[in-house]
Structure formats: structure tokens, C-alpha cells
Amino acid sequence: MQHETLKYVMNGLMSRYRERVPDVLKIANAMVEQGIINNIADIENDHVAFRTMGVPQLGIQSFEKIFSHFGYEKREYFYFEGKKLNAYWYAPPSPEYPRIFVSELRVWDLPQHIQNIITSYTDEVKTDPVDALDLNDAAAVDAFLHTPLWRTPSWEDYETLQQASEYAAWVIYNRYYLNHYTISVHNLPNGYGDIRKFNEFLESIGVKLNDSGGKIKISPDGGLLQSSTVAEMIDAEFADGSTHRISGSYVEFAERKVLPQFADLPVDQIGREHRREGFETGNADKIFESTFSSQTQKAEMEM
């Protein structure tokens, strides 16, 4: 029963995400056309990510209840000092599901006037909304993840938040929309299991990559290599009726190296448990910037 509910929720997340991020199908269709994969279903989703506001009735402690109910297990904690974020990742109940990475803004670390703007929205949520959600009702969970928790922000508030924390501005407008999904590059056939070669393919089809910290972010142990597209710009309507182009979501790519103790395993016997697991603060710190104006403005100028 929970398996079917989780499947429904994941499908709901991905269907709306594909609508908002044209790069998802652009990349997948090109992979089929160039014979990298036979069909889109061959793509393994390494992980999905969500962003939240770290206030008492919301944030990680609220959001994680949804996926914990479906059997996800909480793993490592991450702290991003410069961006004022906390994060955890969650291991799935079985390998056909993606890992989940959930971050939250440390609202109380921001200047008082920024806290006041954020809480003017989040205070509309009086109690933890997940506590009132029937987590066995797949349609209800799906709807919750795509229903605004607070009013549409004003453009003035959005701009003020953007100057203090681009993460805060993203969440105030996008809420729980899927921030990104991740193609497991290491499982691709035909020699494309190398992220450098896969990035060349992406750029050959006109995909703009986040170059903060370099186009490939590499963990200190060399076992986790990641890259990402620059966020899709969306036409967003604000409370005052004005429409502005802002950052939406993006696509990530991950290559997890086989752990040294399994180096001699035949390729067809290598599973998730044989590869570098988890995440890396340094990598993730730069991946967050896929939605930042330093990346999106550069991408728009190059178009």
C-alpha cells in the first residue's frame, strides 16, 4: 500500500516538474535520439531535492514526516554557513526510489527586517500542516506538495529577500515545488557514464551548465562528481499583478564512483551499495547556486 502511495506521489512531483522545466524532456529526448538510452524509463533518478523555510511549524522537521512515513531513513546533517542553511539527506525504502535531499533556511540567522518579511508569510500557517495530512491518501499528499502554504508574495518583498538571500526569495515564491531531480550518469551505457563526457553532450544540445566552482563539482575523496543546469526562468505573477522572470527549477547530474573495495566487481554486478553514497557540503553549496542570478543572468546573456 505504502509502495503504491509513494509511487503516486513521486509521479505527481515529476509530472509537474517536467512541465516547469523544459530541459528535463529536452535532455531525455536527446539521449534517446543519440542512442545513449533506449527510452526515457532507462534514466535512474539519483535524488530529488526540496527547499523549505526553517520556522517552528514548517522546515525540515515538518517536511520529513511525509517521506519518513513512506520508509525513508534520515541520514547525514549538512550546514551551509555562508548561505545560512541546514540540510539532511534521506535514504529510500528500496533502490527504485531516489534519495531525498531536504534543506531549510536558518531564518533566525538573517537580519530582523528579512525575518519580518518571511514570517509575515509563514505565520499564515498556524500549525504544522503535515500533522493534519492523511499520509496514506496519495492524492492528498500530491495536492499538498503543489498547494501554496501562504499568499503570493509581492514583487517588493521578493526583491528585498533576493538581496539578502536568493534561497529565501526562491522558497517564498516556489514553496515545495521540486527543486531538481538528478540523472545517475554512472548508470548510463555506451561510454556516457563519465560526467565529463556527459557534460559535453549536454552542451552540444544547447544546455547551459552551472559553472560556480567549475562545471563539475568534485568531493574531496573524488567519489562524487556533480554538475547541473542553470535554473529555468519562469514568468511569475506577483500579488500586485505584475509579472517578472524569476528562477524556477533545474536538472542535476551525478556520477558516483565504485568504492575501492569493490573495484574488481564485474560491471553487471555493481549496485547502489557498491558506489560512493551520500552527499558533500562543498558540492551542494555550489549546486544551490543553479537558481542564483549570478548563474541565470549569465545564461540569459549567452542566449
C-alpha angles and dihedrals in degrees: 000000000000089000090057092045092051091047090052092049093048092048090051092051093048096046093055092041091054090052092053097041113050090183089073095068094030089061096039094048092048090051089056094044092051092047096245089127133010096228140352092262088069090073113101115214106224095189145331126220137212133190125213143175114253100227124131098261096040136024128084096325090061100037096048091061089073097058095033085061088058093052102268114149123219114238135168127003121226130195123200105195099184095047093039095233139142121202144176133188125220128211116225125243090243136008097256089072126073125247113253126228116195124185133181135198114245090229094181091059091064127088115280096250090054091049088051092054093048095047091047084069103032093047087069084075101074100183137013102291094205090064089065094045123101098228091193091061104086095192091050092051091046091050092047092055090055101039120095112247094201139020122291108273124244117247089241092057092045092052092047091051091046091060093052101035125358087197090058092051091049093052096043089061106026099036112178097350110137106272094202147329124218132227112219098229094184090067095055117110132218096055095300094113089099114089093215092057091043091053089053089054091049093051091046089062093048100261114152114224128209105249098186104132088002128308090276118051110205126196116232090251090052091233100110122052120178140178134170144193122252109261119271112252113233132194102244124193115214133206093264090058095253121130123218137174110249138165117280125173135314145199126255132201126206134189114193113193122222110260114253094247090059097043092115096052115117111254094244091058097052114111135171091277090062096056135075106284134203130021140285127234095217093051095044092047090063095039089059087064091068086094096042122109091237086070103032095048091050091049092049092050091052093053 
